[in-house]
Amino acid sequence: MNLKQRSVDVYIPDATPITLKRRDLEFLKEKVSATSRKRIRICIHTSDNDLIHEMFIVNRYDTYIRPHKHLHKKESYHVIEGKADIILFDEKGSIQNIIPLGDFASGKDFYYKLNDPIYHTMVIHSEYLVFVEVTNGPFRKDDNIFAPWSPDEKDTQAVKAYLLQLKDKIKDFKSGSAGASM
């Protein structure tokens, strides 16, 4: 598949019908380290105004997905390669659920869908996480509400501290210990 670069971390197909091969995802894995946010994607939809947005995404192990919720969106992930935890929070930042994800062969859940406006994030446990995300459009930045108790991704020191704290809270939650709030 020929791809056109739309931005440093977004590619779009250059032909129809749209098909992808392993090498297209390998291409993304080669390019992801050069992105500031350590994530990159191929958008299959043709416009931000499309009603369905379908994206093949590669995130590195050190990608920070700021906890957020979507007011008017549903989203699903289908893992192709790698492992991650989806963390669901209450409004105050307490962990409510952890969903371990992996590819089909891993025996873990390989598919996840969130229909409700719940704060969530992802913690990656492999060098790369390769997945398909599908959500409804059109894309509007203000449909994402960032958790007020989480640091902005531009504050790298706060992000590092937050991720260390979050990983401790995840361990506590998985072991059944109290105090899994942020």
C-alpha angles and dihedrals in degrees: 000000000000112000131200119210111236095176137342091284104026130075128178131199116262098207146030139271090048116225131163132203132197089261090062090059091042087054089056091049089053092051102040096083090061092060119092093224095045092235133102136175150188109225111212093187115085102221142021085241095060114119092228123044117198120181137175104215135190118196123181123228090259097051113130114212105189110227107260144151133218119229099198104016142089121203137191133190127203112192116221099172136002139021134273143156122235107213119204118198137190120236092275096050102261114143110250100174142357120209114196111211132191139153120288094267092053094074089232124113105287096185131054133175128187117196100170134070096257125148109251144163140176130239113196121218100184134059089260135011112208114189146148116242121197122186138155121264168243096088115234120169092215091062086076114079112195118216109256090217093059126081124250110255090239091064095079096179092051090046092053091050092045093050092050090050092046092051089053090049090049090053090049092048093048092048091049095246120150121244102062092146125114 
